[in-house]
Amino acid sequence: MNLEEEVKKVNWSNSSDVIDFYESHKLFFNNTDSINDEKTISAVISIMYHYANSLFLKNHFNRVYPVIDKAKKLLNKVPRGSNDYSTLYENLLFLEARTLNNHKLYRKAKPLFEELVVHDPDNISYREWYLNNKISMYDIYFYTSLSIGVSLILIDIVFAFLHPIPIDLGLIGLGFIGVLYFVYKLFVRRVKSKLVT
């Protein structure tokens, strides 16, 4: 059975099937530089995308990047104005952005999500991932600030036993946490409201 016939038998919605198929033909997919036929190149990139996406779905994030890089390199052989180029580029970009996001590389993912949202502002998945990525970027500031409030409460408890101080740091810490929580929730609500506008 040749590769073309095997491709037709793969269940592309089953991640394990896709991974098994790709990895049983790894020699072919590792040596695609000599392919010049546009239709074949597009088909190969599509298979690479499905393989990388299957790895993503199985949480094998580190293995996704090399496949995306290889597919993007091969994509340079597809004419930029073609439908194939646009679809494949968009699929690879979205997968790369999601993988970066899941690796907590929010700043690297941000411009990729922005490009996708600009390209297709009506795509709810693009907007949802972009906004969640944006919220995650600011989570670190929230948790750092939260630790300041908790530290004030702990210092107040320690000093209450050792040497009472005239300032109620515990109350200040609680107030700080309350304000911080309110501001953060306001920020999240404002960002998520952009999903429906």
Backbone as numpy.savetxt, mean C-alpha at the origin, in Angstrom:
# Nx Ny Nz CAx CAy CAz Cx Cy Cz
2.04 -30.05 -23.50 1.19 -28.86 -23.50 2.08 -27.61 -23.50
1.79 -26.66 -24.43 2.62 -25.45 -24.45 2.11 -24.42 -23.44
2.92 -23.37 -23.25 2.63 -22.35 -22.24 1.29 -21.67 -22.48
0.98 -21.39 -23.73 -0.27 -20.71 -24.07 -1.49 -21.53 -23.63
-1.43 -22.84 -23.82 -2.53 -23.72 -23.41 -2.63 -23.81 -21.89
-1.47 -23.81 -21.23 -1.45 -23.87 -19.76 -2.06 -22.60 -19.16
-1.78 -21.46 -19.78 -2.31 -20.17 -19.31 -3.83 -20.21 -19.25
-4.45 -20.83 -20.27 -5.91 -20.91 -20.34 -6.50 -21.77 -19.22
-5.70 -22.68 -18.67 -6.21 -23.61 -17.66 -6.02 -23.08 -16.24
-5.30 -21.98 -16.08 -5.04 -21.44 -14.74 -6.29 -20.75 -14.21
-6.60 -20.99 -12.95 -7.70 -20.29 -12.28 -7.10 -18.99 -11.72
-7.28 -17.90 -12.45 -6.61 -16.63 -12.11 -7.18 -15.98 -10.84
-8.29 -16.47 -10.34 -8.83 -15.92 -9.09 -8.34 -16.72 -7.87
-7.56 -17.76 -8.12 -7.01 -18.57 -7.04 -5.51 -18.27 -6.91
-5.14 -17.61 -5.82 -3.75 -17.17 -5.63 -2.77 -18.34 -5.67
-3.13 -19.45 -5.06 -2.22 -20.61 -5.03 -1.98 -21.14 -6.44
-3.04 -21.21 -7.26 -2.91 -21.68 -8.65 -1.98 -20.76 -9.44
-2.17 -19.46 -9.27 -1.36 -18.47 -10.01 0.11 -18.60 -9.62
0.36 -18.70 -8.32 1.74 -18.82 -7.83 2.38 -20.11 -8.34
1.64 -21.21 -8.27 2.16 -22.50 -8.76 2.49 -22.43 -10.24
1.57 -21.85 -11.02 1.80 -21.74 -12.46 3.06 -20.91 -12.75
3.14 -19.73 -12.15 4.27 -18.82 -12.41 5.59 -19.47 -12.01
5.60 -20.06 -10.83 6.86 -20.61 -10.32 7.29 -21.88 -11.04
6.34 -22.56 -11.67 6.72 -23.73 -12.47 7.27 -23.32 -13.84
7.11 -22.02 -14.17 7.65 -21.49 -15.43 8.59 -20.31 -15.18
9.25 -20.37 -14.03 10.10 -19.25 -13.62 11.23 -18.98 -14.62
11.75 -20.03 -15.20 12.84 -19.89 -16.17 12.41 -19.00 -17.33
11.18 -19.21 -17.80 10.64 -18.38 -18.89 10.48 -16.94 -18.44
9.85 -16.73 -17.26 9.55 -15.37 -16.80 10.80 -14.61 -16.36
11.87 -15.34 -16.05 13.14 -14.67 -15.71 13.93 -14.27 -16.94
13.50 -14.74 -18.10 14.23 -14.45 -19.35 13.30 -13.87 -20.41
12.66 -12.77 -20.06 11.68 -12.17 -20.97 12.24 -10.97 -21.74
13.51 -10.64 -21.50 14.10 -9.45 -22.13 14.14 -9.53 -23.66
14.21 -10.74 -24.18 14.32 -10.90 -25.64 12.97 -10.84 -26.36
11.86 -10.79 -25.61 10.52 -10.74 -26.23 10.29 -9.33 -26.78
9.86 -9.25 -28.03 9.62 -7.95 -28.66 8.21 -7.78 -29.20
7.45 -8.86 -29.28 6.09 -8.78 -29.78 5.20 -8.10 -28.73
4.53 -7.02 -29.13 3.75 -6.20 -28.19 2.65 -7.00 -27.49
1.95 -7.84 -28.23 0.86 -8.64 -27.66 1.39 -9.63 -26.62
2.51 -10.26 -26.93 3.13 -11.22 -26.01 3.64 -10.52 -24.76
4.26 -9.35 -24.95 4.78 -8.57 -23.82 3.64 -8.22 -22.87
2.53 -7.73 -23.43 1.37 -7.37 -22.60 0.84 -8.57 -21.83
0.78 -9.72 -22.50 0.29 -10.95 -21.85 1.23 -11.37 -20.72
2.53 -11.26 -20.95 3.52 -11.64 -19.93 3.43 -10.70 -18.73
3.30 -9.40 -18.99 3.19 -8.42 -17.90 1.92 -8.68 -17.09
0.85 -9.01 -17.78 -0.41 -9.33 -17.10 -0.25 -10.52 -16.16
0.46 -11.54 -16.62 0.72 -12.73 -15.79 1.60 -12.34 -14.60
2.62 -11.51 -14.85 3.49 -11.04 -13.76 2.69 -10.27 -12.72
1.76 -9.45 -13.21 0.91 -8.68 -12.29 0.07 -9.63 -11.43
-0.56 -10.62 -12.06 -1.39 -11.58 -11.32 -0.55 -12.35 -10.29
0.67 -12.69 -10.67 1.57 -13.39 -9.75 1.92 -12.49 -8.56
2.32 -11.25 -8.85 2.69 -10.30 -7.79 1.49 -10.02 -6.88
0.31 -9.88 -7.48 -0.91 -9.64 -6.70 -1.25 -10.84 -5.81
-1.01 -12.04 -6.33 -1.24 -13.26 -5.54 -0.28 -13.32 -4.35
0.97 -12.91 -4.58 1.94 -12.85 -3.48 1.49 -11.83 -2.44
0.97 -10.70 -2.92 0.47 -9.65 -2.03 -0.68 -10.20 -1.17
-1.61 -10.90 -1.80 -2.77 -11.45 -1.09 -2.36 -12.49 -0.05
-1.21 -13.12 -0.27 -0.70 -14.10 0.69 0.28 -13.46 1.68
0.36 -12.12 1.65 1.22 -11.35 2.56 2.72 -11.62 2.38
3.13 -11.99 1.18 4.55 -12.18 0.86 5.07 -10.87 0.23
4.96 -9.79 1.00 5.19 -8.45 0.46 6.59 -8.26 -0.12
7.62 -8.81 0.54 8.99 -8.62 0.05 9.20 -9.23 -1.33
8.44 -10.25 -1.65 8.59 -10.91 -2.95 7.85 -10.17 -4.07
7.00 -9.22 -3.70 6.22 -8.48 -4.70 7.10 -7.50 -5.48
7.99 -6.78 -4.77 8.77 -5.71 -5.40 9.59 -6.15 -6.62
10.36 -7.25 -6.53 11.16 -7.63 -7.71 10.31 -7.94 -8.94
9.12 -8.51 -8.70 8.23 -8.85 -9.83 7.70 -7.57 -10.46
7.30 -6.61 -9.62 6.81 -5.33 -10.14 7.92 -4.62 -10.92
9.13 -4.62 -10.38 10.26 -3.96 -11.07 10.50 -4.58 -12.44
10.46 -5.90 -12.50 10.69 -6.60 -13.77 9.56 -6.28 -14.75
8.33 -6.28 -14.26 7.17 -5.99 -15.11 7.22 -4.55 -15.64
7.61 -3.60 -14.77 7.70 -2.20 -15.20 8.79 -1.99 -16.25
9.88 -2.74 -16.10 10.97 -2.67 -17.08 10.47 -3.18 -18.44
9.72 -4.26 -18.40 9.17 -4.85 -19.62 8.10 -3.94 -20.23
7.40 -3.22 -19.38 6.33 -2.31 -19.83 6.87 -1.19 -20.73
8.15 -0.88 -20.59 8.77 0.15 -21.44 8.75 -0.23 -22.92
8.53 -1.51 -23.20 8.48 -1.96 -24.60 7.07 -1.82 -25.20
6.08 -1.50 -24.33 4.70 -1.33 -24.80 4.48 0.15 -25.10
3.92 0.49 -26.29 3.69 1.91 -26.63 2.83 2.62 -25.58
3.27 3.80 -25.13 2.62 4.53 -24.03 1.16 4.91 -24.32
0.82 5.13 -25.53 -0.55 5.55 -25.86 -1.55 4.42 -25.92
-1.08 3.19 -25.86 -1.99 2.04 -26.04 -2.81 1.77 -24.79
-3.97 1.13 -25.00 -4.84 0.74 -23.88 -4.14 -0.23 -22.94
-3.38 -1.16 -23.55 -2.64 -2.15 -22.75 -1.69 -1.45 -21.78
-0.95 -0.47 -22.28 0.03 0.24 -21.45 -0.67 0.89 -20.26
-1.74 1.62 -20.54 -2.46 2.36 -19.49 -2.99 1.42 -18.40
-3.63 0.34 -18.81 -4.20 -0.62 -17.85 -3.13 -1.30 -17.03
-2.08 -1.78 -17.71 -1.01 -2.50 -17.02 -0.26 -1.56 -16.07
0.02 -0.34 -16.52 0.73 0.63 -15.69 -0.07 0.94 -14.42
-1.36 1.15 -14.60 -2.24 1.48 -13.47 -2.31 0.32 -12.47
-2.46 -0.90 -12.98 -2.51 -2.08 -12.11 -1.22 -2.24 -11.30
-0.08 -2.09 -11.98 1.21 -2.24 -11.31 1.43 -1.12 -10.28
1.04 0.09 -10.64 1.20 1.24 -9.74 0.37 1.05 -8.47
-0.87 0.61 -8.63 -1.76 0.40 -7.49 -1.23 -0.71 -6.58
-0.73 -1.78 -7.18 -0.18 -2.89 -6.40 1.08 -2.44 -5.64
1.92 -1.68 -6.31 3.14 -1.18 -5.66 2.79 -0.26 -4.48
1.83 0.63 -4.69 1.42 1.56 -3.64 0.85 0.80 -2.43
0.01 -0.20 -2.69 -0.57 -0.98 -1.59 0.50 -1.76 -0.83
1.48 -2.28 -1.58 2.56 -3.04 -0.94 3.40 -2.13 -0.05
3.72 -0.93 -0.54 4.47 0.05 0.26 3.67 0.41 1.51
2.37 0.61 1.34 1.50 0.94 2.46 1.54 -0.16 3.52
1.45 -1.40 3.08 1.45 -2.52 4.03 2.80 -2.72 4.70
3.85 -2.17 4.10 5.18 -2.18 4.72 5.39 -0.94 5.59
4.31 -0.16 5.77 4.33 1.08 6.55 5.27 2.14 5.95
5.48 2.06 4.64 6.27 3.06 3.92 5.30 4.07 3.31
4.59 4.76 4.20 3.49 5.64 3.80 3.95 6.80 2.92
5.11 7.37 3.23 5.60 8.52 2.44 5.97 8.11 1.02
6.50 6.90 0.86 6.82 6.41 -0.48 5.55 6.07 -1.27
4.54 5.59 -0.55 3.27 5.21 -1.20 2.46 6.43 -1.61
2.61 7.53 -0.87 1.76 8.72 -1.07 1.74 9.23 -2.52
2.91 9.48 -3.16 2.85 9.99 -4.53 2.24 9.01 -5.53
2.36 7.71 -5.25 1.78 6.70 -6.15 0.25 6.74 -6.05
-0.26 6.82 -4.80 -1.71 6.93 -4.62 -2.23 8.24 -5.20
-1.47 9.32 -5.03 -1.88 10.62 -5.59 -2.01 10.54 -7.10
-1.04 9.90 -7.74 -1.08 9.75 -9.20 -2.32 8.97 -9.64
-2.64 7.91 -8.90 -3.81 7.10 -9.23 -5.10 7.89 -9.06
-5.21 8.67 -7.99 -6.41 9.46 -7.72 -6.57 10.56 -8.78
-5.46 11.18 -9.17 -5.52 12.21 -10.22 -5.96 11.58 -11.54
-5.42 10.39 -11.82 -5.75 9.70 -13.07 -7.22 9.28 -13.13
-7.74 8.78 -11.99 -9.12 8.30 -11.95 -9.78 8.69 -10.62
-10.21 9.95 -10.50 -10.77 10.45 -9.23 -12.06 9.76 -8.80
-12.75 9.09 -9.72 -14.00 8.41 -9.37 -13.79 7.00 -8.84
-12.54 6.52 -8.89 -12.26 5.16 -8.42 -12.22 5.18 -6.89
-13.22 4.59 -6.26 -13.37 4.63 -4.81 -12.23 3.89 -4.11
-11.72 2.81 -4.70 -10.60 2.07 -4.09 -9.34 2.92 -4.02
-9.06 3.64 -5.11 -7.88 4.52 -5.12 -8.00 5.58 -4.03
-9.18 6.19 -3.97 -9.39 7.27 -2.98 -9.33 6.73 -1.56
-9.92 5.57 -1.33 -9.93 4.96 0.00 -8.50 4.64 0.47
-7.73 4.00 -0.41 -6.35 3.66 -0.06 -5.52 4.93 0.14
-5.73 5.92 -0.72 -4.99 7.18 -0.59 -5.27 7.85 0.75
-6.55 7.94 1.12 -6.93 8.61 2.37 -6.47 7.82 3.60
-6.58 6.50 3.56 -6.10 5.68 4.67 -4.58 5.77 4.81
-3.89 5.86 3.68 -2.44 6.02 3.70 -2.09 7.37 4.34
-2.86 8.40 4.00 -2.64 9.74 4.55 -2.85 9.75 6.07
-3.90 9.08 6.53 -4.17 8.98 7.97 -3.02 8.25 8.67
-2.57 7.15 8.06 -1.48 6.36 8.65 -0.19 7.16 8.77
0.03 8.07 7.83 1.23 8.93 7.88 1.24 9.77 9.15
0.06 10.19 9.61 -0.03 11.05 10.79 -0.22 10.28 12.09
-0.43 8.97 12.00 -0.58 8.15 13.21 0.64 8.25 14.12
1.83 8.29 13.52 3.06 8.35 14.32 3.09 9.60 15.19
2.60 10.72 14.65 2.56 11.96 15.44 1.54 11.84 16.57
0.43 11.18 16.27 -0.60 10.98 17.29 -0.06 10.14 18.44
0.57 9.00 18.12 1.06 8.10 19.16 2.22 8.71 19.94
3.07 9.50 19.27 4.16 10.18 19.97 3.59 11.19 20.95
2.62 11.97 20.49 1.99 12.96 21.36 1.24 12.29 22.50
0.61 11.17 22.21 -0.12 10.41 23.23 0.82 9.97 24.34
2.02 9.56 23.96 3.00 9.11 24.96 3.40 10.25 25.89
3.37 11.50 25.39 3.68 12.65 26.24 2.62 12.78 27.33
1.34 12.67 26.94 0.25 12.73 27.91 0.33 11.63 28.94
0.62 10.41 28.50 0.74 9.27 29.41 1.92 9.48 30.36
3.02 10.01 29.81 4.21 10.28 30.64 3.90 11.27 31.75
3.12 12.32 31.43 2.74 13.31 32.44 1.94 12.65 33.57
1.03 11.74 33.22 0.23 11.04 34.22 1.12 10.17 35.10
2.05 9.44 34.48 2.96 8.56 35.23 3.88 9.36 36.15
4.39 10.49 35.66 5.24 11.35 36.49 4.46 11.84 37.70
3.20 12.22 37.47 2.35 12.69 38.57 2.15 11.60 39.62
1.94 10.36 39.17 1.74 9.23 40.09 3.01 8.99 40.91
4.17 9.00 40.24 5.45 8.77 40.93 5.70 9.87 41.97
5.51 11.13 41.56 5.76 12.25 42.49 4.75 12.30 43.63
3.57 11.75 43.42 2.55 11.71 44.49 3.05 10.87 45.67
3.83 9.82 45.37 4.37 8.96 46.42 5.70 9.48 46.98
6.56 10.05 46.11 7.88 10.49 46.54 7.87 11.88 47.16
7.47 12.83 46.36 7.52 14.23 46.79 6.44 15.01 46.03
5.28 15.22 46.64 4.19 15.90 45.93 4.62 17.26 45.38
4.19 17.55 44.16 4.49 18.84 43.54 3.19 19.64 43.41
3.32 20.99 43.38 2.11 21.82 43.37 1.30 21.75 42.07
1.89 21.25 41.02 1.18 21.19 39.73 0.57 19.80 39.57
-0.70 19.74 39.13 -1.36 18.45 38.90 -1.05 17.97 37.47
0.11 17.30 37.34 0.53 16.81 36.01 -0.42 15.76 35.45
-1.03 14.99 36.35 -1.98 13.96 35.92 -3.17 14.56 35.21
-3.68 15.62 35.77 -4.83 16.32 35.17 -4.43 16.96 33.83
-3.23 17.55 33.81 -2.72 18.15 32.56 -2.57 17.06 31.50
-2.01 15.92 31.91 -1.83 14.79 30.99 -3.15 14.29 30.45
-4.15 14.15 31.34 -5.48 13.70 30.91 -6.11 14.70 29.94
-5.99 15.99 30.26 -6.52 17.04 29.38 -5.84 17.01 28.02
-4.52 16.82 28.04 -3.73 16.76 26.80 -4.20 15.59 25.93
-4.39 14.42 26.57 -4.84 13.22 25.84 -6.24 13.45 25.27
-7.13 14.07 26.08 -8.49 14.35 25.62 -8.52 15.25 24.41
-7.76 16.35 24.47 -7.71 17.30 23.34 -7.10 16.63 22.12
-6.01 15.88 22.34 -5.33 15.19 21.25 -6.28 14.20 20.56
-7.02 13.43 21.36 -7.96 12.45 20.82 -9.04 13.15 19.99
-9.57 14.27 20.52 -10.60 15.03 19.81 -10.08 15.57 18.48
-8.87 16.14 18.50 -8.26 16.70 17.28 -8.01 15.60 16.26
-7.50 14.44 16.73 -7.21 13.32 15.83 -8.50 12.81 15.19
-9.55 12.63 16.00 -10.83 12.14 15.46 -11.40 13.13 14.44
-11.24 14.41 14.71 -11.69 15.47 13.79 -10.93 15.37 12.47
-9.61 15.16 12.58 -8.76 15.03 11.39 -9.19 13.82 10.56
-9.39 12.67 11.23 -9.79 11.44 10.53 -11.14 11.63 9.85
-12.10 12.24 10.57 -13.43 12.47 9.99 -13.34 13.38 8.77
-12.51 14.42 8.88 -12.35 15.37 7.76 -11.75 14.69 6.53
-10.74 13.86 6.78 -10.10 13.14 5.68 -11.08 12.15 5.05
-11.79 11.41 5.88 -12.72 10.39 5.36 -13.95 11.02 4.68
-14.28 12.25 5.05 -15.43 12.91 4.40 -15.14 13.16 2.93
-13.85 13.19 2.57 -13.48 13.41 1.17 -13.80 12.21 0.30
-14.10 11.07 0.93 -14.48 9.88 0.17 -15.84 10.06 -0.51
-16.71 10.82 0.13 -18.06 10.96 -0.40 -18.27 12.28 -1.17
-17.22 13.11 -1.24 -17.38 14.37 -2.00 -16.84 14.24 -3.39
